[in-house]
């Protein structure tokens, strides 16, 4: 069972925390397994997008570019014509190749 309040706090609060690799790793470990269960929780499309953006940001902050690329690729499968996702994917790929 998903703790709805924890999920809400993570989704809303995480972008405001100072960049901390440890905290970002912990957030990512919590969010990755439940990302496909959000449909059960409900919420709007915009709320799910905030959750996805928070996961990607947590992956980048924890220096896990490979996971960030995978998450963006997953989103691109759902919205293949998204220019924003394409640009984000390219930036992350460049960072990964450095």
C-alpha positions as CSV (number, residue, x, y, z in Angstrom):
1,X,0.0,0.0,0.0
2,X,1.3,3.4,-0.9
3,X,1.6,6.0,1.8
4,X,-0.3,8.8,0.0
5,X,0.9,11.6,2.3
6,X,4.6,10.5,1.9
7,X,4.1,10.4,-1.8
8,X,2.5,13.9,-1.8
9,X,5.3,15.3,0.4
10,X,8.0,13.8,-1.8
11,X,6.4,15.1,-5.0
12,X,5.8,18.6,-3.8
13,X,8.7,19.1,-1.4
14,X,11.7,17.5,-3.1
15,X,12.4,20.2,-5.7
16,X,12.8,22.7,-2.8
17,X,15.4,20.7,-0.9
18,X,19.0,21.8,-1.3
19,X,20.9,19.6,-3.7
20,X,22.0,16.6,-1.7
21,X,23.2,13.4,-3.3
22,X,22.3,11.3,-0.3
23,X,18.8,12.7,-0.1
24,X,18.3,12.4,-3.9
25,X,19.3,8.8,-3.8
26,X,16.8,8.1,-1.0
27,X,14.0,9.9,-2.8
28,X,14.8,8.0,-6.0
29,X,14.8,4.6,-4.2
30,X,11.3,5.4,-2.9
31,X,9.9,6.8,-6.1
32,X,11.1,4.3,-8.8
33,X,9.2,1.3,-7.5
34,X,5.9,3.1,-7.2
35,X,6.0,5.1,-10.4
36,X,3.6,2.8,-12.2
37,X,1.2,2.7,-9.2
38,X,0.3,6.4,-9.5
39,X,-2.8,5.6,-11.5
40,X,-4.2,3.8,-8.5
41,X,-3.6,6.9,-6.4
42,X,-5.3,9.1,-8.9
43,X,-4.5,12.7,-9.5
44,X,-4.3,14.7,-12.6
45,X,-2.0,14.4,-15.5
46,X,-0.1,17.4,-14.3
47,X,0.4,15.8,-10.9
48,X,1.9,12.7,-12.5
49,X,4.1,14.9,-14.6
50,X,5.4,16.6,-11.4
51,X,6.1,13.2,-10.0
52,X,8.0,12.2,-13.1
53,X,10.0,15.5,-13.2
54,X,10.9,15.0,-9.5
55,X,12.2,11.5,-10.2
56,X,14.3,12.6,-13.1
57,X,15.7,15.5,-11.0
58,X,16.5,13.2,-8.1
59,X,18.4,10.9,-10.5
60,X,20.4,13.8,-11.9
61,X,21.1,15.2,-8.4
62,X,22.3,11.8,-7.3
63,X,24.5,11.7,-10.4
64,X,22.6,8.6,-11.8
65,X,22.4,9.8,-15.4
66,X,21.7,6.3,-16.7
67,X,18.5,6.1,-14.6
68,X,17.5,9.6,-15.6
69,X,18.0,8.7,-19.3
70,X,15.8,5.6,-18.8
71,X,13.1,7.6,-17.1
72,X,13.0,10.1,-19.9
73,X,13.0,7.4,-22.5
74,X,10.0,5.8,-20.7
75,X,8.2,9.1,-20.9
76,X,9.2,9.6,-24.6
77,X,7.5,6.3,-25.4
78,X,4.2,7.8,-24.1
79,X,4.7,11.2,-25.8
80,X,7.0,10.6,-28.8
81,X,6.4,14.0,-30.3
82,X,7.4,16.0,-27.2
83,X,10.1,18.4,-28.1
84,X,10.8,19.1,-24.4
85,X,11.4,15.4,-23.7
86,X,13.6,15.1,-26.8
87,X,15.8,18.1,-25.7
88,X,16.1,16.7,-22.2
89,X,17.0,13.3,-23.5
90,X,19.8,14.8,-25.7
91,X,21.2,16.9,-22.8
92,X,21.3,13.9,-20.5
93,X,22.9,11.8,-23.2
94,X,25.6,14.4,-23.7
95,X,26.2,14.5,-19.9
96,X,26.3,10.7,-19.8
97,X,28.9,10.6,-22.6
98,X,31.2,13.1,-20.8
